[in-house]
């Protein structure tokens, strides 16, 4: 059976990579912008507030697309 994927506009969600690993059960990478500045201030998308200028979307399954211009250190 063929699966149809729809690209729908208007999603209103919160996405960040700042939750401490001890507070979640899934693996989460570190935001490269926060890592470069040694902060936890930057968020990918904040509901009704803002979208990071480097945020480029979400791929299946839960992979964020980011264009921040540095190498990303994976949380392993």
mmJSON file of the N, C-alpha and C atoms, coordinates in Angstrom:
{"data_MODEL":{"atom_site":{
"group_PDB":["ATOM","ATOM","ATOM","ATOM","ATOM","ATOM","ATOM","ATOM","ATOM","ATOM","ATOM","ATOM","ATOM","ATOM","ATOM","ATOM","ATOM","ATOM","ATOM","ATOM","ATOM","ATOM","ATOM","ATOM","ATOM","ATOM","ATOM","ATOM","ATOM","ATOM","ATOM","ATOM","ATOM","ATOM","ATOM","ATOM","ATOM","ATOM","ATOM","ATOM","ATOM","ATOM","ATOM","ATOM","ATOM","ATOM","ATOM","ATOM","ATOM","ATOM","ATOM","ATOM","ATOM","ATOM","ATOM","ATOM","ATOM","ATOM","ATOM","ATOM","ATOM","ATOM","ATOM","ATOM","ATOM","ATOM","ATOM","ATOM","ATOM","ATOM","ATOM","ATOM","ATOM","ATOM","ATOM","ATOM","ATOM","ATOM","ATOM","ATOM","ATOM","ATOM","ATOM","ATOM","ATOM","ATOM","ATOM","ATOM","ATOM","ATOM","ATOM","ATOM","ATOM","ATOM","ATOM","ATOM","ATOM","ATOM","ATOM","ATOM","ATOM","ATOM","ATOM","ATOM","ATOM","ATOM","ATOM","ATOM","ATOM","ATOM","ATOM","ATOM","ATOM","ATOM","ATOM","ATOM","ATOM","ATOM","ATOM","ATOM","ATOM","ATOM","ATOM","ATOM","ATOM","ATOM","ATOM","ATOM","ATOM","ATOM","ATOM","ATOM","ATOM","ATOM","ATOM","ATOM","ATOM","ATOM","ATOM","ATOM","ATOM","ATOM","ATOM","ATOM","ATOM","ATOM","ATOM","ATOM","ATOM","ATOM","ATOM","ATOM","ATOM","ATOM","ATOM","ATOM","ATOM","ATOM","ATOM","ATOM","ATOM","ATOM","ATOM","ATOM","ATOM","ATOM","ATOM","ATOM","ATOM","ATOM","ATOM","ATOM","ATOM","ATOM","ATOM","ATOM","ATOM","ATOM","ATOM","ATOM","ATOM","ATOM","ATOM","ATOM","ATOM","ATOM","ATOM","ATOM","ATOM","ATOM","ATOM","ATOM","ATOM","ATOM","ATOM","ATOM","ATOM","ATOM","ATOM","ATOM","ATOM","ATOM","ATOM","ATOM","ATOM","ATOM","ATOM","ATOM","ATOM","ATOM","ATOM","ATOM","ATOM","ATOM","ATOM","ATOM","ATOM","ATOM","ATOM","ATOM","ATOM","ATOM","ATOM","ATOM","ATOM","ATOM","ATOM","ATOM"],
"id":[1,2,3,4,5,6,7,8,9,10,11,12,13,14,15,16,17,18,19,20,21,22,23,24,25,26,27,28,29,30,31,32,33,34,35,36,37,38,39,40,41,42,43,44,45,46,47,48,49,50,51,52,53,54,55,56,57,58,59,60,61,62,63,64,65,66,67,68,69,70,71,72,73,74,75,76,77,78,79,80,81,82,83,84,85,86,87,88,89,90,91,92,93,94,95,96,97,98,99,100,101,102,103,104,105,106,107,108,109,110,111,112,113,114,115,116,117,118,119,120,121,122,123,124,125,126,127,128,129,130,131,132,133,134,135,136,137,138,139,140,141,142,143,144,145,146,147,148,149,150,151,152,153,154,155,156,157,158,159,160,161,162,163,164,165,166,167,168,169,170,171,172,173,174,175,176,177,178,179,180,181,182,183,184,185,186,187,188,189,190,191,192,193,194,195,196,197,198,199,200,201,202,203,204,205,206,207,208,209,210,211,212,213,214,215,216,217,218,219,220,221,222,223,224,225,226,227,228],
"type_symbol":["N","C","C","N","C","C","N","C","C","N","C","C","N","C","C","N","C","C","N","C","C","N","C","C","N","C","C","N","C","C","N","C","C","N","C","C","N","C","C","N","C","C","N","C","C","N","C","C","N","C","C","N","C","C","N","C","C","N","C","C","N","C","C","N","C","C","N","C","C","N","C","C","N","C","C","N","C","C","N","C","C","N","C","C","N","C","C","N","C","C","N","C","C","N","C","C","N","C","C","N","C","C","N","C","C","N","C","C","N","C","C","N","C","C","N","C","C","N","C","C","N","C","C","N","C","C","N","C","C","N","C","C","N","C","C","N","C","C","N","C","C","N","C","C","N","C","C","N","C","C","N","C","C","N","C","C","N","C","C","N","C","C","N","C","C","N","C","C","N","C","C","N","C","C","N","C","C","N","C","C","N","C","C","N","C","C","N","C","C","N","C","C","N","C","C","N","C","C","N","C","C","N","C","C","N","C","C","N","C","C","N","C","C","N","C","C","N","C","C","N","C","C","N","C","C","N","C","C"],
"label_atom_id":["N","CA","C","N","CA","C","N","CA","C","N","CA","C","N","CA","C","N","CA","C","N","CA","C","N","CA","C","N","CA","C","N","CA","C","N","CA","C","N","CA","C","N","CA","C","N","CA","C","N","CA","C","N","CA","C","N","CA","C","N","CA","C","N","CA","C","N","CA","C","N","CA","C","N","CA","C","N","CA","C","N","CA","C","N","CA","C","N","CA","C","N","CA","C","N","CA","C","N","CA","C","N","CA","C","N","CA","C","N","CA","C","N","CA","C","N","CA","C","N","CA","C","N","CA","C","N","CA","C","N","CA","C","N","CA","C","N","CA","C","N","CA","C","N","CA","C","N","CA","C","N","CA","C","N","CA","C","N","CA","C","N","CA","C","N","CA","C","N","CA","C","N","CA","C","N","CA","C","N","CA","C","N","CA","C","N","CA","C","N","CA","C","N","CA","C","N","CA","C","N","CA","C","N","CA","C","N","CA","C","N","CA","C","N","CA","C","N","CA","C","N","CA","C","N","CA","C","N","CA","C","N","CA","C","N","CA","C","N","CA","C","N","CA","C","N","CA","C","N","CA","C","N","CA","C","N","CA","C","N","CA","C","N","CA","C"],
"label_alt_id":[null,null,null,null,null,null,null,null,null,null,null,null,null,null,null,null,null,null,null,null,null,null,null,null,null,null,null,null,null,null,null,null,null,null,null,null,null,null,null,null,null,null,null,null,null,null,null,null,null,null,null,null,null,null,null,null,null,null,null,null,null,null,null,null,null,null,null,null,null,null,null,null,null,null,null,null,null,null,null,null,null,null,null,null,null,null,null,null,null,null,null,null,null,null,null,null,null,null,null,null,null,null,null,null,null,null,null,null,null,null,null,null,null,null,null,null,null,null,null,null,null,null,null,null,null,null,null,null,null,null,null,null,null,null,null,null,null,null,null,null,null,null,null,null,null,null,null,null,null,null,null,null,null,null,null,null,null,null,null,null,null,null,null,null,null,null,null,null,null,null,null,null,null,null,null,null,null,null,null,null,null,null,null,null,null,null,null,null,null,null,null,null,null,null,null,null,null,null,null,null,null,null,null,null,null,null,null,null,null,null,null,null,null,null,null,null,null,null,null,null,null,null,null,null,null,null,null,null],
"label_comp_id":["UNK","UNK","UNK","UNK","UNK","UNK","UNK","UNK","UNK","UNK","UNK","UNK","UNK","UNK","UNK","UNK","UNK","UNK","UNK","UNK","UNK","UNK","UNK","UNK","UNK","UNK","UNK","UNK","UNK","UNK","UNK","UNK","UNK","UNK","UNK","UNK","UNK","UNK","UNK","UNK","UNK","UNK","UNK","UNK","UNK","UNK","UNK","UNK","UNK","UNK","UNK","UNK","UNK","UNK","UNK","UNK","UNK","UNK","UNK","UNK","UNK","UNK","UNK","UNK","UNK","UNK","UNK","UNK","UNK","UNK","UNK","UNK","UNK","UNK","UNK","UNK","UNK","UNK","UNK","UNK","UNK","UNK","UNK","UNK","UNK","UNK","UNK","UNK","UNK","UNK","UNK","UNK","UNK","UNK","UNK","UNK","UNK","UNK","UNK","UNK","UNK","UNK","UNK","UNK","UNK","UNK","UNK","UNK","UNK","UNK","UNK","UNK","UNK","UNK","UNK","UNK","UNK","UNK","UNK","UNK","UNK","UNK","UNK","UNK","UNK","UNK","UNK","UNK","UNK","UNK","UNK","UNK","UNK","UNK","UNK","UNK","UNK","UNK","UNK","UNK","UNK","UNK","UNK","UNK","UNK","UNK","UNK","UNK","UNK","UNK","UNK","UNK","UNK","UNK","UNK","UNK","UNK","UNK","UNK","UNK","UNK","UNK","UNK","UNK","UNK","UNK","UNK","UNK","UNK","UNK","UNK","UNK","UNK","UNK","UNK","UNK","UNK","UNK","UNK","UNK","UNK","UNK","UNK","UNK","UNK","UNK","UNK","UNK","UNK","UNK","UNK","UNK","UNK","UNK","UNK","UNK","UNK","UNK","UNK","UNK","UNK","UNK","UNK","UNK","UNK","UNK","UNK","UNK","UNK","UNK","UNK","UNK","UNK","UNK","UNK","UNK","UNK","UNK","UNK","UNK","UNK","UNK","UNK","UNK","UNK","UNK","UNK","UNK"],
"label_asym_id":["A","A","A","A","A","A","A","A","A","A","A","A","A","A","A","A","A","A","A","A","A","A","A","A","A","A","A","A","A","A","A","A","A","A","A","A","A","A","A","A","A","A","A","A","A","A","A","A","A","A","A","A","A","A","A","A","A","A","A","A","A","A","A","A","A","A","A","A","A","A","A","A","A","A","A","A","A","A","A","A","A","A","A","A","A","A","A","A","A","A","A","A","A","A","A","A","A","A","A","A","A","A","A","A","A","A","A","A","A","A","A","A","A","A","A","A","A","A","A","A","A","A","A","A","A","A","A","A","A","A","A","A","A","A","A","A","A","A","A","A","A","A","A","A","A","A","A","A","A","A","A","A","A","A","A","A","A","A","A","A","A","A","A","A","A","A","A","A","A","A","A","A","A","A","A","A","A","A","A","A","A","A","A","A","A","A","A","A","A","A","A","A","A","A","A","A","A","A","A","A","A","A","A","A","A","A","A","A","A","A","A","A","A","A","A","A","A","A","A","A","A","A","A","A","A","A","A","A"],
"label_entity_id":["1","1","1","1","1","1","1","1","1","1","1","1","1","1","1","1","1","1","1","1","1","1","1","1","1","1","1","1","1","1","1","1","1","1","1","1","1","1","1","1","1","1","1","1","1","1","1","1","1","1","1","1","1","1","1","1","1","1","1","1","1","1","1","1","1","1","1","1","1","1","1","1","1","1","1","1","1","1","1","1","1","1","1","1","1","1","1","1","1","1","1","1","1","1","1","1","1","1","1","1","1","1","1","1","1","1","1","1","1","1","1","1","1","1","1","1","1","1","1","1","1","1","1","1","1","1","1","1","1","1","1","1","1","1","1","1","1","1","1","1","1","1","1","1","1","1","1","1","1","1","1","1","1","1","1","1","1","1","1","1","1","1","1","1","1","1","1","1","1","1","1","1","1","1","1","1","1","1","1","1","1","1","1","1","1","1","1","1","1","1","1","1","1","1","1","1","1","1","1","1","1","1","1","1","1","1","1","1","1","1","1","1","1","1","1","1","1","1","1","1","1","1","1","1","1","1","1","1"],
"label_seq_id":[1,1,1,2,2,2,3,3,3,4,4,4,5,5,5,6,6,6,7,7,7,8,8,8,9,9,9,10,10,10,11,11,11,12,12,12,13,13,13,14,14,14,15,15,15,16,16,16,17,17,17,18,18,18,19,19,19,20,20,20,21,21,21,22,22,22,23,23,23,24,24,24,25,25,25,26,26,26,27,27,27,28,28,28,29,29,29,30,30,30,31,31,31,32,32,32,33,33,33,34,34,34,35,35,35,36,36,36,37,37,37,38,38,38,39,39,39,40,40,40,41,41,41,42,42,42,43,43,43,44,44,44,45,45,45,46,46,46,47,47,47,48,48,48,49,49,49,50,50,50,51,51,51,52,52,52,53,53,53,54,54,54,55,55,55,56,56,56,57,57,57,58,58,58,59,59,59,60,60,60,61,61,61,62,62,62,63,63,63,64,64,64,65,65,65,66,66,66,67,67,67,68,68,68,69,69,69,70,70,70,71,71,71,72,72,72,73,73,73,74,74,74,75,75,75,76,76,76],
"pdbx_PDB_ins_code":[null,null,null,null,null,null,null,null,null,null,null,null,null,null,null,null,null,null,null,null,null,null,null,null,null,null,null,null,null,null,null,null,null,null,null,null,null,null,null,null,null,null,null,null,null,null,null,null,null,null,null,null,null,null,null,null,null,null,null,null,null,null,null,null,null,null,null,null,null,null,null,null,null,null,null,null,null,null,null,null,null,null,null,null,null,null,null,null,null,null,null,null,null,null,null,null,null,null,null,null,null,null,null,null,null,null,null,null,null,null,null,null,null,null,null,null,null,null,null,null,null,null,null,null,null,null,null,null,null,null,null,null,null,null,null,null,null,null,null,null,null,null,null,null,null,null,null,null,null,null,null,null,null,null,null,null,null,null,null,null,null,null,null,null,null,null,null,null,null,null,null,null,null,null,null,null,null,null,null,null,null,null,null,null,null,null,null,null,null,null,null,null,null,null,null,null,null,null,null,null,null,null,null,null,null,null,null,null,null,null,null,null,null,null,null,null,null,null,null,null,null,null,null,null,null,null,null,null],
"Cartn_x":[0.842,0.0,0.886,0.553,1.299,0.852,1.829,1.534,1.706,0.736,0.806,1.238,2.235,2.707,2.243,1.571,1.106,2.021,2.392,3.149,2.138,1.888,0.854,1.461,0.983,1.463,0.683,1.283,0.592,0.797,1.742,2.003,2.476,2.011,2.35,2.879,4.208,4.803,6.03,6.471,7.705,8.758,9.924,11.037,12.292,12.986,14.269,15.175,16.431,17.413,18.142,17.388,18.013,17.599,16.706,16.292,17.466,17.796,18.89,18.603,19.608,19.448,18.85,19.124,18.577,17.06,16.479,15.039,14.242,14.93,14.243,14.757,13.96,14.348,14.881,14.903,15.413,16.755,17.508,18.781,18.517,19.214,19.028,20.387,20.573,21.795,21.765,22.905,23.039,22.86,22.167,22.034,23.431,23.874,25.225,25.415,24.368,24.454,24.647,23.861,24.039,25.423,25.877,27.205,28.301,28.189,29.206,29.268,28.108,28.06,28.059,28.041,28.025,26.772,25.617,24.358,23.258,22.074,20.878,19.752,20.092,19.118,18.393,19.041,18.475,17.545,16.392,15.398,15.108,14.798,14.482,13.183,12.138,10.839,10.111,9.596,8.859,7.438,6.481,5.072,4.634,4.104,3.565,4.612,5.908,6.937,7.946,8.684,9.766,10.197,10.945,11.608,13.064,13.977,15.41,15.755,16.652,17.026,17.75,18.252,18.954,18.052,16.837,15.898,15.409,15.541,15.147,14.07,13.522,12.426,12.702,11.799,11.875,11.695,12.552,12.415,11.836,11.288,10.787,11.992,12.047,11.367,12.154,11.611,12.166,13.609,14.004,15.339,15.204,15.845,15.783,16.797,16.406,17.309,17.784,19.097,19.689,20.816,20.88,21.919,22.995,23.099,24.131,25.502,26.373,27.62,28.8,28.589,29.679,29.419,30.45,30.262,29.436,28.535,27.672,28.289,28.396,28.838,27.614,27.591,26.458,26.548,25.403,25.319,25.246,26.326,26.338,26.547],
"Cartn_y":[-1.18,0.0,1.242,2.184,3.437,4.392,5.034,6.001,7.405,8.252,9.64,10.503,11.341,12.285,13.676,14.356,15.716,16.704,17.778,18.851,19.929,20.091,20.988,22.215,23.375,24.635,24.967,25.741,26.27,25.512,24.571,23.866,24.864,24.711,25.622,24.778,24.674,23.748,24.349,23.684,24.047,22.993,23.438,22.546,23.177,22.419,22.895,21.7,21.972,20.938,21.297,21.756,22.229,21.454,20.486,19.702,18.835,18.869,18.02,16.545,15.807,14.399,13.575,13.923,13.17,13.311,14.328,14.568,13.938,13.28,12.671,11.25,10.431,9.035,8.779,9.785,9.631,10.349,9.987,10.647,11.983,13.009,14.345,14.975,15.487,16.207,17.6,18.249,19.594,20.622,21.7,22.799,23.374,23.421,23.91,25.393,26.193,27.612,27.765,27.035,27.065,26.558,25.483,24.926,25.936,26.627,27.604,28.776,29.149,30.296,29.887,28.587,28.125,28.554,28.451,28.905,27.88,28.164,27.363,28.28,29.411,30.445,30.203,29.562,29.439,28.242,28.44,27.398,27.34,26.158,26.001,26.713,26.431,27.052,27.145,28.313,28.528,28.933,28.136,28.331,29.779,30.366,31.729,32.815,32.475,33.468,33.646,32.591,32.772,31.467,31.594,30.473,30.865,29.991,30.24,30.483,31.435,31.697,30.521,29.582,28.417,27.185,27.253,26.139,25.924,24.692,24.385,23.315,22.894,21.942,20.684,19.712,18.442,17.33,16.327,15.142,14.014,13.047,11.829,11.037,10.55,10.655,11.577,12.7,13.635,14.063,14.253,14.769,16.223,17.112,18.54,18.902,19.785,20.302,21.674,21.841,23.065,23.507,24.799,25.301,26.114,25.963,26.693,26.295,27.259,26.996,26.461,25.386,24.715,23.221,22.441,21.008,20.745,19.782,19.45,18.298,18.496,17.432,16.636,15.352,14.495,14.078,14.026,13.572,12.058,11.389,9.921,9.36],
"Cartn_z":[0.0,0.0,0.0,-0.82,-0.909,0.2,0.84,1.886,1.329,1.578,1.146,2.317,2.098,3.109,2.694,3.593,3.333,4.052,3.402,4.043,4.407,5.692,6.168,6.829,6.463,7.037,8.297,9.154,10.317,11.609,11.648,12.905,13.95,15.155,16.246,17.391,17.49,18.451,19.112,20.171,20.857,20.53,20.072,19.782,20.358,21.189,21.692,21.934,22.139,22.448,23.737,24.733,25.964,27.21,27.087,28.249,28.713,29.997,30.493,30.204,29.79,29.424,30.565,31.807,32.944,33.061,32.396,32.479,31.34,30.39,29.256,29.037,28.356,28.144,26.734,25.876,24.525,24.389,23.383,23.116,22.43,22.873,22.319,22.044,20.842,20.506,21.121,21.124,21.679,20.559,20.85,19.891,19.622,18.363,18.077,18.417,18.32,18.656,20.169,20.954,22.409,22.797,22.154,22.466,22.162,21.042,20.651,21.63,22.198,23.11,24.579,24.87,26.251,26.997,26.348,26.938,26.674,27.174,26.903,26.447,25.879,25.532,24.213,23.267,21.92,21.82,21.175,20.948,19.453,18.959,17.527,17.174,17.922,17.687,19.02,19.325,20.565,20.196,20.645,20.305,20.504,19.454,19.45,19.694,19.645,19.962,18.834,18.475,17.518,16.874,15.79,15.138,14.95,15.333,15.194,13.726,13.447,12.049,11.397,12.19,11.645,11.53,12.048,12.001,10.571,10.079,8.701,8.607,9.736,9.696,10.488,10.316,11.012,9.995,10.075,9.238,10.071,9.411,10.055,10.533,11.588,12.855,13.771,14.084,15.068,14.843,13.609,13.3,12.9,13.654,13.345,12.274,11.398,10.365,10.806,10.926,11.454,10.518,10.24,9.342,10.072,11.4,12.135,11.58,11.294,10.551,11.365,12.128,12.835,12.84,13.185,13.339,14.589,14.501,15.623,16.413,17.733,18.624,19.031,18.691,19.033,20.491,21.158,22.534,22.529,22.931,22.911,24.29],
"occupancy":[1.0,1.0,1.0,1.0,1.0,1.0,1.0,1.0,1.0,1.0,1.0,1.0,1.0,1.0,1.0,1.0,1.0,1.0,1.0,1.0,1.0,1.0,1.0,1.0,1.0,1.0,1.0,1.0,1.0,1.0,1.0,1.0,1.0,1.0,1.0,1.0,1.0,1.0,1.0,1.0,1.0,1.0,1.0,1.0,1.0,1.0,1.0,1.0,1.0,1.0,1.0,1.0,1.0,1.0,1.0,1.0,1.0,1.0,1.0,1.0,1.0,1.0,1.0,1.0,1.0,1.0,1.0,1.0,1.0,1.0,1.0,1.0,1.0,1.0,1.0,1.0,1.0,1.0,1.0,1.0,1.0,1.0,1.0,1.0,1.0,1.0,1.0,1.0,1.0,1.0,1.0,1.0,1.0,1.0,1.0,1.0,1.0,1.0,1.0,1.0,1.0,1.0,1.0,1.0,1.0,1.0,1.0,1.0,1.0,1.0,1.0,1.0,1.0,1.0,1.0,1.0,1.0,1.0,1.0,1.0,1.0,1.0,1.0,1.0,1.0,1.0,1.0,1.0,1.0,1.0,1.0,1.0,1.0,1.0,1.0,1.0,1.0,1.0,1.0,1.0,1.0,1.0,1.0,1.0,1.0,1.0,1.0,1.0,1.0,1.0,1.0,1.0,1.0,1.0,1.0,1.0,1.0,1.0,1.0,1.0,1.0,1.0,1.0,1.0,1.0,1.0,1.0,1.0,1.0,1.0,1.0,1.0,1.0,1.0,1.0,1.0,1.0,1.0,1.0,1.0,1.0,1.0,1.0,1.0,1.0,1.0,1.0,1.0,1.0,1.0,1.0,1.0,1.0,1.0,1.0,1.0,1.0,1.0,1.0,1.0,1.0,1.0,1.0,1.0,1.0,1.0,1.0,1.0,1.0,1.0,1.0,1.0,1.0,1.0,1.0,1.0,1.0,1.0,1.0,1.0,1.0,1.0,1.0,1.0,1.0,1.0,1.0,1.0],
"B_iso_or_equiv":[0.0,0.0,0.0,0.0,0.0,0.0,0.0,0.0,0.0,0.0,0.0,0.0,0.0,0.0,0.0,0.0,0.0,0.0,0.0,0.0,0.0,0.0,0.0,0.0,0.0,0.0,0.0,0.0,0.0,0.0,0.0,0.0,0.0,0.0,0.0,0.0,0.0,0.0,0.0,0.0,0.0,0.0,0.0,0.0,0.0,0.0,0.0,0.0,0.0,0.0,0.0,0.0,0.0,0.0,0.0,0.0,0.0,0.0,0.0,0.0,0.0,0.0,0.0,0.0,0.0,0.0,0.0,0.0,0.0,0.0,0.0,0.0,0.0,0.0,0.0,0.0,0.0,0.0,0.0,0.0,0.0,0.0,0.0,0.0,0.0,0.0,0.0,0.0,0.0,0.0,0.0,0.0,0.0,0.0,0.0,0.0,0.0,0.0,0.0,0.0,0.0,0.0,0.0,0.0,0.0,0.0,0.0,0.0,0.0,0.0,0.0,0.0,0.0,0.0,0.0,0.0,0.0,0.0,0.0,0.0,0.0,0.0,0.0,0.0,0.0,0.0,0.0,0.0,0.0,0.0,0.0,0.0,0.0,0.0,0.0,0.0,0.0,0.0,0.0,0.0,0.0,0.0,0.0,0.0,0.0,0.0,0.0,0.0,0.0,0.0,0.0,0.0,0.0,0.0,0.0,0.0,0.0,0.0,0.0,0.0,0.0,0.0,0.0,0.0,0.0,0.0,0.0,0.0,0.0,0.0,0.0,0.0,0.0,0.0,0.0,0.0,0.0,0.0,0.0,0.0,0.0,0.0,0.0,0.0,0.0,0.0,0.0,0.0,0.0,0.0,0.0,0.0,0.0,0.0,0.0,0.0,0.0,0.0,0.0,0.0,0.0,0.0,0.0,0.0,0.0,0.0,0.0,0.0,0.0,0.0,0.0,0.0,0.0,0.0,0.0,0.0,0.0,0.0,0.0,0.0,0.0,0.0,0.0,0.0,0.0,0.0,0.0,0.0],
"pdbx_formal_charge":[null,null,null,null,null,null,null,null,null,null,null,null,null,null,null,null,null,null,null,null,null,null,null,null,null,null,null,null,null,null,null,null,null,null,null,null,null,null,null,null,null,null,null,null,null,null,null,null,null,null,null,null,null,null,null,null,null,null,null,null,null,null,null,null,null,null,null,null,null,null,null,null,null,null,null,null,null,null,null,null,null,null,null,null,null,null,null,null,null,null,null,null,null,null,null,null,null,null,null,null,null,null,null,null,null,null,null,null,null,null,null,null,null,null,null,null,null,null,null,null,null,null,null,null,null,null,null,null,null,null,null,null,null,null,null,null,null,null,null,null,null,null,null,null,null,null,null,null,null,null,null,null,null,null,null,null,null,null,null,null,null,null,null,null,null,null,null,null,null,null,null,null,null,null,null,null,null,null,null,null,null,null,null,null,null,null,null,null,null,null,null,null,null,null,null,null,null,null,null,null,null,null,null,null,null,null,null,null,null,null,null,null,null,null,null,null,null,null,null,null,null,null,null,null,null,null,null,null],
"auth_seq_id":[1,1,1,2,2,2,3,3,3,4,4,4,5,5,5,6,6,6,7,7,7,8,8,8,9,9,9,10,10,10,11,11,11,12,12,12,13,13,13,14,14,14,15,15,15,16,16,16,17,17,17,18,18,18,19,19,19,20,20,20,21,21,21,22,22,22,23,23,23,24,24,24,25,25,25,26,26,26,27,27,27,28,28,28,29,29,29,30,30,30,31,31,31,32,32,32,33,33,33,34,34,34,35,35,35,36,36,36,37,37,37,38,38,38,39,39,39,40,40,40,41,41,41,42,42,42,43,43,43,44,44,44,45,45,45,46,46,46,47,47,47,48,48,48,49,49,49,50,50,50,51,51,51,52,52,52,53,53,53,54,54,54,55,55,55,56,56,56,57,57,57,58,58,58,59,59,59,60,60,60,61,61,61,62,62,62,63,63,63,64,64,64,65,65,65,66,66,66,67,67,67,68,68,68,69,69,69,70,70,70,71,71,71,72,72,72,73,73,73,74,74,74,75,75,75,76,76,76],
"auth_comp_id":["UNK","UNK","UNK","UNK","UNK","UNK","UNK","UNK","UNK","UNK","UNK","UNK","UNK","UNK","UNK","UNK","UNK","UNK","UNK","UNK","UNK","UNK","UNK","UNK","UNK","UNK","UNK","UNK","UNK","UNK","UNK","UNK","UNK","UNK","UNK","UNK","UNK","UNK","UNK","UNK","UNK","UNK","UNK","UNK","UNK","UNK","UNK","UNK","UNK","UNK","UNK","UNK","UNK","UNK","UNK","UNK","UNK","UNK","UNK","UNK","UNK","UNK","UNK","UNK","UNK","UNK","UNK","UNK","UNK","UNK","UNK","UNK","UNK","UNK","UNK","UNK","UNK","UNK","UNK","UNK","UNK","UNK","UNK","UNK","UNK","UNK","UNK","UNK","UNK","UNK","UNK","UNK","UNK","UNK","UNK","UNK","UNK","UNK","UNK","UNK","UNK","UNK","UNK","UNK","UNK","UNK","UNK","UNK","UNK","UNK","UNK","UNK","UNK","UNK","UNK","UNK","UNK","UNK","UNK","UNK","UNK","UNK","UNK","UNK","UNK","UNK","UNK","UNK","UNK","UNK","UNK","UNK","UNK","UNK","UNK","UNK","UNK","UNK","UNK","UNK","UNK","UNK","UNK","UNK","UNK","UNK","UNK","UNK","UNK","UNK","UNK","UNK","UNK","UNK","UNK","UNK","UNK","UNK","UNK","UNK","UNK","UNK","UNK","UNK","UNK","UNK","UNK","UNK","UNK","UNK","UNK","UNK","UNK","UNK","UNK","UNK","UNK","UNK","UNK","UNK","UNK","UNK","UNK","UNK","UNK","UNK","UNK","UNK","UNK","UNK","UNK","UNK","UNK","UNK","UNK","UNK","UNK","UNK","UNK","UNK","UNK","UNK","UNK","UNK","UNK","UNK","UNK","UNK","UNK","UNK","UNK","UNK","UNK","UNK","UNK","UNK","UNK","UNK","UNK","UNK","UNK","UNK","UNK","UNK","UNK","UNK","UNK","UNK"],
"auth_asym_id":["A","A","A","A","A","A","A","A","A","A","A","A","A","A","A","A","A","A","A","A","A","A","A","A","A","A","A","A","A","A","A","A","A","A","A","A","A","A","A","A","A","A","A","A","A","A","A","A","A","A","A","A","A","A","A","A","A","A","A","A","A","A","A","A","A","A","A","A","A","A","A","A","A","A","A","A","A","A","A","A","A","A","A","A","A","A","A","A","A","A","A","A","A","A","A","A","A","A","A","A","A","A","A","A","A","A","A","A","A","A","A","A","A","A","A","A","A","A","A","A","A","A","A","A","A","A","A","A","A","A","A","A","A","A","A","A","A","A","A","A","A","A","A","A","A","A","A","A","A","A","A","A","A","A","A","A","A","A","A","A","A","A","A","A","A","A","A","A","A","A","A","A","A","A","A","A","A","A","A","A","A","A","A","A","A","A","A","A","A","A","A","A","A","A","A","A","A","A","A","A","A","A","A","A","A","A","A","A","A","A","A","A","A","A","A","A","A","A","A","A","A","A","A","A","A","A","A","A"],
"auth_atom_id":["N","CA","C","N","CA","C","N","CA","C","N","CA","C","N","CA","C","N","CA","C","N","CA","C","N","CA","C","N","CA","C","N","CA","C","N","CA","C","N","CA","C","N","CA","C","N","CA","C","N","CA","C","N","CA","C","N","CA","C","N","CA","C","N","CA","C","N","CA","C","N","CA","C","N","CA","C","N","CA","C","N","CA","C","N","CA","C","N","CA","C","N","CA","C","N","CA","C","N","CA","C","N","CA","C","N","CA","C","N","CA","C","N","CA","C","N","CA","C","N","CA","C","N","CA","C","N","CA","C","N","CA","C","N","CA","C","N","CA","C","N","CA","C","N","CA","C","N","CA","C","N","CA","C","N","CA","C","N","CA","C","N","CA","C","N","CA","C","N","CA","C","N","CA","C","N","CA","C","N","CA","C","N","CA","C","N","CA","C","N","CA","C","N","CA","C","N","CA","C","N","CA","C","N","CA","C","N","CA","C","N","CA","C","N","CA","C","N","CA","C","N","CA","C","N","CA","C","N","CA","C","N","CA","C","N","CA","C","N","CA","C","N","CA","C","N","CA","C","N","CA","C","N","CA","C","N","CA","C","N","CA","C","N","CA","C"],
"pdbx_PDB_model_num":[1,1,1,1,1,1,1,1,1,1,1,1,1,1,1,1,1,1,1,1,1,1,1,1,1,1,1,1,1,1,1,1,1,1,1,1,1,1,1,1,1,1,1,1,1,1,1,1,1,1,1,1,1,1,1,1,1,1,1,1,1,1,1,1,1,1,1,1,1,1,1,1,1,1,1,1,1,1,1,1,1,1,1,1,1,1,1,1,1,1,1,1,1,1,1,1,1,1,1,1,1,1,1,1,1,1,1,1,1,1,1,1,1,1,1,1,1,1,1,1,1,1,1,1,1,1,1,1,1,1,1,1,1,1,1,1,1,1,1,1,1,1,1,1,1,1,1,1,1,1,1,1,1,1,1,1,1,1,1,1,1,1,1,1,1,1,1,1,1,1,1,1,1,1,1,1,1,1,1,1,1,1,1,1,1,1,1,1,1,1,1,1,1,1,1,1,1,1,1,1,1,1,1,1,1,1,1,1,1,1,1,1,1,1,1,1,1,1,1,1,1,1,1,1,1,1,1,1]
}}}
